[in-house]
Amino acid sequence: MGADDRLQLATFAGGCFWCMVKPFDEMPGIKKVISGYTGGTTVNPTYEQVCSGLTGHTEAVQITFDPTVISYDKLLDLYWMQIDPTDAGGQFYDRGDSYRPAIFYHNEEQRVLAEESKKDLDKSGKFSKPIAVAVEPAKPFYEAEEYHQNFYRKNPERYTAYQHGSGRAQFIERHWGEQNGTK
């Protein structure tokens, strides 16, 4: 059994995929993070098609990880700290189904862990509204256009401006502070 045989996938939607890459990309055990589209019916959609709201797809990241280095539970913890889990209608100023938060599980173990994690966050009292993130089976994942990949590295000033302009950075700081492992 080779090292690549133990790699697994995790797929998370949390609004604009630009903001979902960096937190995972910087963690040990993460082999790659790809921005893309999933959950819909259109094959090989373009960004413009997904933004139209007619494809059923959601912007998401697909993470290839080594579970002997980083657990799926740890990925879930990090995921919750990147989003407003009480907002099913989009994230921050990105609205609509293409920006909805969702966990797309790849096997039964991931489904159980995601549901437990969601329930635990809901019970924690950290948020005054119920946790509204969907937990759904993974569907085909389509890689986004190259200019969307690793956006935080290619366009650091625009990425930072977007993080702050959308309200995401302030929300994360207010709710998670130093707990968020992305500082």
N, C-alpha and C positions, 0 to 999 in steps of 0.2 A: 504494500500500500504506500503510494507516494504522498508527498506533502500536499499536493494539490487535491488528492482524493478526500481530504478531510475538510476542504473549504466548503462554506455554506453561503447561501444568499439571504439577505434581509431586504425588504422593500418597504419604504416609508414615504408617505405623502405628507407634506407639512407646509403647504403654500408654495411660494416661489422656490423652485428647486435650486436656484443660485445660493439661497441661504441654508440649504440642507446639506450641502457637500462638505464644507469646511469642518464642522464639528466632528464628523465621522472620519474624514480624511486624515485628521491629525492623531488618531488613536492607534496605539500598538495593536497589531493583529488584523488591521484592515488592509486588504490587498488592493482594492480599488473601489471607487465610488463613481457611479455613472448617473448623470441626469437623463431623465427620459419621461415617457408617458405610459400609463397603464390603467387598467380598469374599464376601458371602453371597448368599442366594437370596430373602429376604423383600423385597418391594417396600415402600418408604417405612416402614421399621421405626421403632419408638419406642425410646427409651433403655431402657425396661423390657424390651422384647422382646429387644434386643441383649444386655442383661445376663443374660437367662435362658439364653443359650448355645444357643438353638434356631434362630437365624436364619442362622448361619454368618458373620455380619458381624463386623468388627473396628472398634474405634474408630480413626479416622484423621483426618488433616488433609489438605485439598486446597489447594495453594498455586498461585496464579496469579502468574507471574513474567515478567519481561522478560529474556530470555537475553542481550541486548546489555549489560545492567547487571550481572547475576549469573548465573553459569553453573550448569548442573545439577550439575556436579562440586562446586561450592562448596556447593550445597544438600545433596548427599550427605555432604560433610565435616561440615557442621553437624548433619545427622541423626544420624550416628554418635555425636556428642558429647552427645546427649540421652537415650541409652538404654543398657541393658545388652545389648550385642549377642550375648552368649553364652546368653541366657535365652529360649528359644522358648516357654516356658509362661506368659508374661505379663511384666509389668514391675513390679519392686519388690513392693509388697504387693498389687498388682492381678493376680489370677491368672485363667487360662483363655483360651480362644481369642479372646474379645472384646478382650483386652488384648495379644495376641501382636504382636511386632514384624514388620513387613513393609514392603517397598518395592514399590509398585504402579506399574509402568512404563506409559507412554502411547505409546511407540513403540520401534522396534528400537534406536535410538541410546541411549535411556534404559536399556533392558535391558542392553546391552553395558556402559555406564558403571557401572551398579549392580553387575553381576557382577564387573567389574574392581575396583571400589572395595571390595567385600566381600572379594575374594581378597587385595587389598593389605593390608587391615586384619588379616586372618587371618595373613598372613605377617609382619606387623610385630612380632609377639611381645608386643604391648601387653596381650593377655589370655591367661591360661593355658589357657582352654578354647576350643574352636572357635567361630567366628562362626556363629550359628544363625538369622539373620534370613532370612526367605523373600523371594525376588524373584519376583513374580507379575505377570501382565498385569492392567492396570487393569480394573475392573468398574464397573458403575453406582455412583455416589457419591450418598448421600442426606444432605442437610444435617441436622445435629442440631437439636434444639429451641433456640429463641432463648436460653434461660437458659444454655446451654453455650457460646454464641459469645462470644469475647473475655473469657473468665472471669477471666483475670488482671487485666483492667482493671476489671471490674464488682465483683470481690470480692478485692481485693489481699491482705487479711489471710488469708482462707481459702486463697487460692492459695499464699501463702508457707508457711503451716502445712502444707498438703498436700505441697508440694515437700520439706519437711524431714521431716515425719512418715512419709512413704513411703520415705525413704532415698534418693530420687532426687538431691537436691541434694548430699548427701555423696558419693555414687557419682561424680557428674560432677566434683566438685572433686578427689576422690582420683585419678581416671583422666585428667582433662584439664586441671585447674587453669586457668591463664591462657590456655591454647590455646582454650578455649571462648569464642567471640566474643560471649557473651551477658552479660558482666559489666557 
